[in-house]
């Protein structure tokens, strides 16, 4: 008889531990802080209450303060501005609500337009989940949606004097009006979920039948009620004590939020004990109750797999639950796998020179692949940006006649940015000009001493000229973005060409780096502020070469 009693208690415990089905979801409508007019589940919200009851929910109104309620058997709490008309939620109530959500509960907040001062009464609750209520007075319908379970199948939700929301972590904006103001938000906190809607009139009797309002309401409650974690069972030995006088087995049912098969603090949803029988009369020990947990493959017992739990008395005292000793078997099944989320795509294409990029560049489009075809279609693009090319630095060298700039002539070096992109340094584009001048001619040799009928002395040799050559310098260590190499020297062999052995100095004129892209597609160019100093050095070298000849 004792054995039968233990098994019956254990079977009852398993039934109590099993996750509640959708038909057993309990909704608490909080009216603790005063109700405006007939905004309650028996009045303006009676159609919504009836819809939820028909879907298997139990809807109950409470007015004793959520911090005074036993919320362990509650699945969803509803808090509205219309039911907090007279006073604000206290810190103790906010803490109780946060703890309820963290442990897996659902919370629905209904705010209102900016003219309703009672928004401040639920403000501490909204702020605890990163939301501010009651901005503006809006009558626009909610027509723009972020993909989310509460928006499934919803196109338009009508409002009457709604208030916009500001949204921060852990919430995300879900519904917007046509100008982008946030009108609904959703998010997860701990093991639970929260939804905020900006209008107390969205689900009242006169509005819930409009457009998609009823579907929107059902989506919200179904999402808040659904569990996002796998329900699991863990068994451990229980020593003799208050829970089991003669020791036994502790059974924890837990929501494995991180799916690590470890019972973490805060994951346990219920605990029961299967205790050993007391020693029999005249000293014979009672038999131990054993439990074995094994994986259950997907099939008739669990559509998506789960765990099989066998329980029985160890009749042969072997410490192992043999097949013949199994008295009861039950299954804890995994929930069905949810649908995959949508993917964000990015495409990059060439952008020709024009209004978006003066010198051409690249166009970057991004958006959500709403039809899941792996291609970012035109209708899916939600953002476009441009990465534009910068301007090129140019150098031109022309002969400089003898004059004020070069006493013996030389070369003029002009540099600047190719603003019009035509590949030519136009006069208006010249930013810097410098001169590389020839050295002066050497003096003639002195005449020979007149002899008797002696011949004239030979003329002195002409001075050798200074030469400059300019060649393209590829991008590298000397010029990060490329440029030009300038070699200077004296034409020692008089062949009119500057050979490698005649080079006495080398300098580089480098292109400026591309400027950063502007936010509106404007172009920036490089800088060549080091050019005047380089050209001055070249002039000094030319003068030094001329003086050596003297």
LONU-144854 format. One record per residue (C-alpha): x, y negated, z negated. Coordinates in Angstrom, 1 decimal. Layout:
% LONU-144854
> x/y/z
> X/Y/Z
...
END
This chain:
% LONU-144854
> x/y/z
> 0.0/0.0/0.0
> 2.8/-2.4/-0.8
> 4.4/-1.8/2.6
> 1.2/-2.7/4.4
> 0.9/-5.9/2.4
> 4.4/-7.1/3.4
> 3.8/-6.5/7.1
> 0.5/-8.3/7.0
> 2.1/-11.3/5.3
> 4.9/-11.3/7.8
> 2.5/-11.1/10.8
> 0.5/-14.0/9.4
> 3.8/-15.9/9.0
> 4.7/-15.4/12.6
> 1.3/-16.7/13.7
> 1.8/-19.8/11.6
> 5.3/-20.2/13.0
> 4.3/-19.9/16.7
> 4.3/-23.2/18.6
> 0.8/-24.8/18.8
> -0.9/-24.5/22.2
> -2.1/-27.6/24.0
> -5.7/-26.9/22.8
> -4.5/-27.4/19.2
> -2.9/-30.8/19.6
> -3.9/-33.3/16.9
> -4.1/-37.1/17.5
> -4.2/-39.5/14.5
> -5.6/-42.9/15.4
> -4.3/-45.3/12.7
> -6.8/-48.0/11.5
> -5.1/-48.8/8.2
> -4.5/-52.5/8.9
> -8.0/-53.6/9.9
> -10.0/-53.0/13.1
> -11.1/-55.8/15.4
> -14.7/-55.7/16.5
> -15.6/-52.1/17.7
> -12.1/-51.1/18.9
> -12.1/-47.6/17.3
> -12.7/-44.0/18.5
> -16.4/-44.2/17.7
> -16.8/-47.5/19.6
> -14.7/-49.0/22.5
> -12.4/-46.0/22.7
> -15.1/-43.3/22.5
> -14.8/-42.4/26.2
> -11.1/-41.8/25.8
> -11.7/-39.8/22.6
> -14.2/-37.7/24.5
> -11.8/-37.1/27.4
> -9.1/-35.9/25.0
> -11.5/-33.7/23.1
> -12.5/-32.1/26.4
> -8.8/-31.5/27.2
> -8.4/-29.6/23.9
> -7.2/-32.3/21.6
> -8.5/-33.1/18.1
> -8.8/-36.9/17.6
> -9.0/-38.1/14.0
> -9.0/-41.7/12.5
> -7.0/-42.4/9.4
> -6.9/-45.6/7.3
> -4.8/-44.6/4.2
> -1.4/-45.6/5.5
> 0.8/-43.3/7.6
> 3.4/-43.2/4.8
> 0.7/-41.6/2.6
> -0.3/-39.0/5.1
> 1.0/-35.4/5.5
> 2.1/-35.7/9.2
> 3.5/-32.2/9.5
> 0.4/-31.0/11.4
> 0.0/-34.1/13.5
> 1.2/-34.2/17.1
> 0.5/-37.7/18.3
> 0.0/-41.1/16.4
> -1.9/-44.0/18.2
> -1.2/-47.5/16.9
> -2.9/-50.5/18.6
> -3.0/-54.3/18.0
> -6.8/-54.0/17.7
> -6.4/-51.6/14.7
> -3.7/-53.8/13.0
> -5.8/-56.9/13.1
> -5.5/-58.0/9.5
> -2.0/-57.0/8.3
> 1.5/-55.9/9.4
> 3.1/-52.5/9.1
> 5.4/-52.2/6.1
> 9.0/-51.0/6.1
> 7.9/-47.8/4.4
> 5.3/-47.1/7.2
> 7.9/-47.9/9.9
> 10.3/-45.4/8.3
> 7.6/-42.7/8.2
> 6.8/-43.3/11.9
> 10.4/-43.1/12.9
> 10.9/-39.9/10.9
> 7.7/-38.5/12.5
> 9.0/-39.2/16.1
> 12.5/-38.0/15.3
> 11.1/-34.6/14.2
> 9.2/-34.1/17.5
> 6.1/-36.2/17.2
> 4.6/-38.4/19.9
> 3.7/-42.2/19.5
> 1.5/-44.4/21.6
> 1.6/-48.2/21.1
> -1.0/-50.5/22.7
> 0.1/-54.1/22.6
> -1.8/-57.2/24.0
> -1.4/-60.6/25.6
> 0.6/-63.5/24.1
> -2.3/-65.3/22.6
> -3.1/-62.5/20.2
> -1.2/-63.2/16.9
> -1.8/-59.6/15.8
> 1.0/-58.5/18.2
> 3.3/-59.5/15.3
> 1.6/-56.9/13.0
> 2.8/-54.0/15.1
> 6.1/-55.8/16.1
> 8.2/-53.9/13.5
> 7.1/-50.6/14.9
> 7.7/-51.7/18.6
> 11.1/-53.1/17.6
> 12.2/-49.8/16.0
> 12.0/-48.3/19.5
> 13.6/-51.2/21.4
> 10.4/-52.9/22.6
> 9.0/-56.5/22.3
> 5.2/-56.9/22.9
> 2.9/-59.8/23.9
> 4.8/-61.8/26.5
> 2.6/-63.9/28.9
> -1.1/-63.4/29.6
> -1.4/-61.2/32.7
> -4.4/-59.9/34.6
> -2.5/-58.3/37.5
> -2.8/-54.6/38.0
> 0.1/-52.2/37.4
> 1.1/-51.1/40.9
> 4.9/-50.5/40.9
> 6.3/-47.3/39.2
> 9.5/-45.8/38.1
> 9.3/-42.0/38.7
> 8.2/-40.5/35.4
> 5.8/-37.8/34.2
> 3.3/-40.4/32.8
> 3.1/-42.0/36.3
> 2.5/-38.7/38.2
> -0.3/-39.2/40.7
> -0.9/-42.8/39.5
> -1.1/-45.6/42.1
> -2.9/-48.5/40.3
> -3.8/-49.2/36.7
> -6.1/-52.2/36.0
> -5.6/-54.4/32.9
> -7.5/-57.3/31.3
> -5.4/-60.0/29.7
> -2.3/-57.8/29.2
> 1.0/-58.9/27.7
> 4.4/-58.2/29.4
> 7.1/-56.2/27.6
> 10.8/-56.4/27.1
> 12.4/-53.0/27.0
> 15.7/-51.7/25.5
> 17.2/-48.3/24.4
> 15.9/-45.7/24.0
> 13.0/-46.8/26.2
> 12.8/-47.3/30.0
> 10.4/-49.5/32.0
> 7.9/-47.3/33.9
> 5.1/-49.6/35.2
> 5.3/-53.1/36.7
> 2.9/-55.7/38.2
> 3.6/-56.9/41.8
> 6.1/-59.6/40.6
> 8.2/-57.2/38.5
> 6.9/-57.8/35.0
> 7.0/-54.7/32.7
> 3.6/-53.5/31.7
> 4.4/-50.0/30.4
> 7.5/-48.1/29.0
> 8.4/-44.6/27.8
> 11.4/-42.9/26.1
> 12.6/-40.2/23.9
> 13.9/-40.7/20.3
> 15.3/-37.7/18.4
> 13.1/-34.8/19.3
> 10.0/-36.9/19.9
> 8.6/-39.4/22.5
> 7.2/-42.9/22.6
> 5.0/-44.7/25.1
> 4.1/-48.5/25.0
> 1.3/-50.1/27.1
> 0.9/-53.9/27.2
> -2.9/-54.0/26.9
> -5.4/-52.8/24.3
> -8.2/-52.9/27.0
> -6.6/-50.4/29.5
> -8.4/-47.4/28.0
> -11.6/-48.9/26.5
> -15.0/-47.6/27.7
> -15.5/-50.4/30.3
> -12.0/-50.0/31.9
> -10.9/-46.4/31.6
> -13.1/-45.5/34.6
> -11.3/-48.0/36.9
> -8.8/-46.9/39.6
> -6.3/-44.5/38.0
> -6.7/-45.6/34.3
> -8.1/-42.2/33.1
> -5.4/-40.2/34.8
> -2.8/-42.5/33.4
> -4.2/-42.0/29.9
> -4.2/-38.2/30.3
> -0.6/-38.2/31.6
> 0.5/-40.2/28.6
> -1.1/-37.9/26.0
> 0.0/-34.7/27.8
> 3.6/-35.9/28.0
> 3.7/-37.0/24.4
> 2.4/-33.6/23.3
> 4.8/-31.5/25.5
> 7.9/-30.1/23.9
> 11.2/-30.7/25.6
> 13.1/-28.0/23.7
> 13.1/-24.2/23.5
> 11.4/-22.8/20.4
> 13.6/-20.1/18.8
> 13.6/-17.9/15.8
> 16.6/-17.3/13.5
> 16.7/-14.8/10.6
> 19.1/-14.8/7.7
> 19.5/-12.9/4.4
> 17.6/-14.5/1.5
> 19.2/-13.9/-1.9
> 17.0/-13.1/-4.9
> 15.5/-16.2/-6.3
> 12.5/-18.5/-6.2
> 11.6/-17.6/-2.6
> 12.0/-13.8/-3.0
> 12.3/-12.3/-6.4
> 14.0/-9.2/-5.0
> 15.8/-10.9/-2.1
> 14.6/-10.5/1.5
> 14.8/-12.2/4.9
> 14.4/-15.9/5.7
> 12.9/-16.7/9.1
> 13.3/-20.2/10.6
> 11.4/-21.3/13.7
> 13.3/-24.2/15.2
> 13.3/-26.4/18.3
> 16.8/-25.9/19.7
> 17.1/-29.5/21.2
> 20.7/-29.1/22.2
> 20.2/-25.4/23.3
> 23.3/-24.2/21.5
> 21.5/-21.3/19.7
> 22.5/-22.8/16.3
> 20.0/-24.0/13.7
> 21.0/-27.6/13.3
> 19.7/-30.0/10.6
> 16.4/-31.5/11.7
> 15.6/-28.7/14.2
> 13.7/-26.4/11.9
> 9.9/-26.7/12.3
> 8.9/-24.1/9.8
> 10.3/-21.5/7.5
> 8.8/-18.3/6.0
> 10.2/-15.4/3.9
> 9.8/-11.6/4.3
> 10.7/-10.3/0.8
> 11.8/-6.9/-0.3
> 9.3/-5.0/-2.5
> 10.0/-4.9/-6.2
> 11.6/-1.7/-7.5
> 9.1/1.1/-8.0
> 7.9/2.3/-11.3
> 10.4/4.4/-13.1
> 13.4/2.9/-11.3
> 13.1/4.0/-7.6
> 14.1/1.2/-5.4
> 11.7/0.0/-2.8
> 12.6/0.3/0.9
> 14.0/-2.8/2.7
> 12.1/-4.6/5.4
> 14.3/-5.0/8.5
> 13.9/-7.3/11.5
> 15.6/-7.1/14.9
> 15.7/-9.9/17.5
> 16.6/-9.2/21.1
> 16.4/-11.1/24.4
> 13.1/-10.6/26.3
> 13.5/-10.7/30.1
> 10.9/-12.6/32.2
> 7.9/-10.4/32.7
> 4.5/-9.5/31.4
> 5.3/-10.4/27.7
> 7.0/-13.7/28.5
> 6.6/-15.3/31.9
> 9.9/-17.3/31.6
> 11.7/-14.9/29.2
> 12.2/-15.4/25.5
> 12.9/-13.3/22.4
> 11.3/-10.1/21.1
> 11.0/-9.7/17.3
> 10.6/-6.2/15.8
> 9.9/-5.7/12.1
> 9.6/-2.6/10.0
> 10.6/-0.8/6.8
> 13.9/1.0/6.8
> 12.5/4.4/5.9
> 15.7/6.3/6.2
> 17.7/3.5/4.4
> 20.3/3.5/7.2
> 20.3/-0.3/7.4
> 19.3/-0.1/11.0
> 15.7/-0.6/12.3
> 15.2/2.5/14.4
> 12.5/2.7/17.1
> 10.4/5.0/15.0
> 10.5/2.5/12.1
> 9.1/-0.5/14.1
> 5.7/-1.5/12.6
> 5.1/-4.8/14.4
> 6.4/-6.5/17.5
> 5.9/-10.1/18.5
> 7.4/-12.4/21.2
> 8.6/-16.0/21.1
> 8.5/-17.2/24.7
> 10.4/-19.9/26.5
> 8.4/-22.8/28.1
> 8.2/-23.1/31.9
> 11.0/-24.9/33.6
> 10.2/-28.5/34.5
> 10.4/-29.9/38.0
> 13.7/-31.4/39.2
> 14.1/-35.1/39.0
> 14.7/-37.3/42.0
> 18.2/-38.2/43.3
> 19.7/-41.7/43.9
> 21.4/-42.0/47.3
> 23.9/-44.5/48.7
> 24.8/-45.1/52.4
> 27.6/-47.3/53.8
> 27.5/-48.6/57.4
> 29.6/-51.1/59.4
> 28.3/-54.7/59.3
> 29.1/-56.8/62.4
> 30.2/-60.4/62.1
> 27.2/-62.6/61.6
> 25.0/-64.2/58.9
> 25.8/-61.6/56.3
> 29.6/-61.4/56.9
> 31.3/-64.1/58.9
> 34.1/-61.7/59.7
> 32.2/-58.5/59.6
> 32.5/-55.9/56.8
> 30.3/-53.1/55.4
> 26.7/-52.8/54.3
> 25.9/-50.7/51.2
> 22.3/-49.5/50.8
> 21.0/-47.6/47.8
> 17.7/-46.1/46.6
> 15.8/-43.0/45.3
> 15.3/-40.1/47.6
> 11.5/-40.0/47.0
> 10.8/-37.4/49.7
> 13.8/-35.2/48.6
> 15.1/-34.8/52.2
> 18.7/-35.7/51.3
> 18.6/-38.8/53.5
> 18.1/-42.4/52.4
> 15.2/-43.5/54.6
> 14.5/-47.2/55.4
> 11.4/-47.1/53.1
> 13.5/-45.7/50.2
> 16.1/-48.6/50.2
> 15.7/-50.6/47.0
> 19.0/-52.5/47.0
> 21.4/-53.8/49.7
> 24.9/-55.4/49.2
> 27.7/-56.5/51.6
> 31.5/-56.0/51.3
> 32.9/-58.6/53.8
> 36.4/-58.9/55.4
> 38.7/-61.8/54.4
> 40.5/-64.3/56.7
> 43.9/-63.6/58.4
> 47.1/-65.8/57.8
> 48.8/-67.0/61.1
> 52.3/-68.5/61.9
> 53.3/-70.3/65.0
> 56.8/-71.4/66.0
> 57.5/-74.1/68.6
> 60.7/-75.9/69.8
> 61.3/-79.2/68.0
> 63.1/-81.9/70.0
> 65.9/-84.0/68.5
> 64.4/-86.7/66.5
> 63.3/-87.7/63.0
> 62.5/-84.2/61.9
> 65.7/-82.5/63.3
> 68.6/-84.8/64.4
> 69.9/-82.1/66.8
> 66.6/-80.4/67.5
> 65.4/-77.1/66.2
> 62.2/-75.2/65.6
> 58.8/-76.2/64.0
> 57.0/-73.5/61.9
> 53.3/-74.0/61.3
> 51.2/-71.7/59.0
> 47.5/-71.5/58.0
> 44.3/-69.4/57.8
> 42.5/-68.3/61.0
> 39.2/-69.8/59.8
> 37.3/-69.3/63.1
> 38.7/-65.7/63.6
> 39.9/-66.4/67.2
> 43.4/-65.1/66.6
> 45.0/-68.5/67.3
> 46.3/-71.1/64.8
> 44.4/-74.2/65.9
> 45.6/-77.7/65.0
> 42.8/-78.1/62.4
> 43.8/-74.8/60.8
> 47.4/-75.7/60.0
> 48.0/-75.9/56.2
> 51.8/-76.1/56.1
> 54.5/-77.3/58.5
> 58.3/-76.9/58.1
> 61.4/-77.4/60.3
> 64.5/-75.2/60.9
> 67.0/-77.6/62.5
> 70.1/-76.9/64.6
> 73.6/-77.9/63.2
> 75.4/-81.0/64.8
> 78.0/-80.3/67.6
> 81.6/-79.9/66.5
> 84.1/-82.7/67.1
> 86.3/-82.7/70.2
> 89.9/-81.6/69.7
> 92.6/-84.4/69.7
> 94.4/-85.2/73.0
> 98.0/-83.9/73.4
> 101.0/-86.2/73.2
> 101.6/-88.0/76.5
> 104.7/-86.6/78.2
> 106.3/-87.6/81.3
> 103.8/-87.0/83.8
> 102.3/-84.6/81.3
> 98.9/-83.1/81.8
> 95.9/-84.1/79.8
> 95.1/-82.1/76.7
> 92.3/-79.6/77.0
> 88.8/-80.6/75.7
> 87.8/-79.2/72.3
> 85.4/-76.2/72.4
> 81.7/-76.9/71.9
> 80.4/-76.1/68.4
> 78.4/-72.8/68.2
> 74.6/-73.2/67.7
> 72.5/-72.0/64.9
> 69.8/-69.4/65.9
> 66.6/-68.2/64.3
> 64.6/-65.1/65.2
> 61.1/-64.2/63.9
> 59.7/-60.7/64.0
> 56.5/-59.0/62.6
> 56.9/-57.5/59.1
> 54.6/-54.6/58.4
> 52.8/-54.3/55.0
> 55.2/-52.8/52.4
> 57.4/-53.7/49.4
> 58.5/-57.0/51.0
> 55.0/-58.2/52.1
> 52.1/-56.4/50.4
> 49.7/-57.4/53.2
> 52.3/-57.8/56.1
> 53.7/-61.0/57.5
> 56.8/-62.2/59.4
> 60.5/-61.8/58.9
> 62.8/-64.9/59.7
> 66.5/-64.3/60.4
> 69.0/-67.2/60.5
> 72.6/-67.3/61.6
> 75.3/-68.8/63.9
> 75.7/-67.6/67.5
> 79.4/-66.7/67.0
> 79.8/-65.0/70.4
> 77.9/-67.7/72.3
> 75.6/-65.2/74.1
> 72.4/-67.1/73.1
> 71.2/-64.0/71.0
> 71.3/-63.6/67.2
> 72.8/-60.1/66.8
> 72.6/-58.2/63.5
> 76.2/-59.1/62.5
> 75.5/-62.8/63.0
> 72.6/-62.9/60.5
> 73.5/-65.0/57.5
> 70.1/-65.2/55.8
> 66.7/-63.5/55.9
> 63.4/-64.7/54.5
> 59.8/-63.5/54.7
> 56.6/-65.4/55.3
> 53.8/-63.0/54.0
> 50.1/-62.9/54.7
> 47.9/-63.9/51.7
> 45.8/-61.1/50.1
> 42.1/-60.9/51.1
> 40.0/-63.0/48.7
> 37.2/-61.4/46.6
> 33.8/-61.0/48.3
> 31.4/-63.7/47.3
> 27.9/-62.7/45.9
> 26.2/-64.2/48.9
> 28.5/-62.9/51.7
> 30.9/-65.9/51.6
> 34.6/-65.2/52.6
> 37.7/-66.1/50.8
> 41.3/-66.1/52.2
> 44.8/-65.6/51.0
> 47.3/-68.2/49.8
> 50.7/-69.0/51.2
> 51.8/-71.4/48.5
> 55.4/-70.0/48.6
> 56.1/-71.1/52.3
> 57.4/-74.6/51.8
> 60.1/-73.4/49.4
> 61.2/-70.7/51.9
> 61.4/-73.2/54.8
> 63.4/-75.7/52.6
> 65.9/-72.8/51.9
> 66.2/-72.2/55.7
> 67.0/-75.9/56.3
> 69.6/-75.8/53.6
> 71.3/-72.7/55.2
> 71.4/-74.5/58.6
> 73.2/-77.5/57.1
> 75.6/-75.3/55.2
> 76.5/-73.5/58.5
> 77.1/-76.8/60.2
> 79.4/-78.1/57.5
> 81.5/-74.9/57.6
> 82.2/-75.6/61.3
> 83.6/-79.0/60.4
END
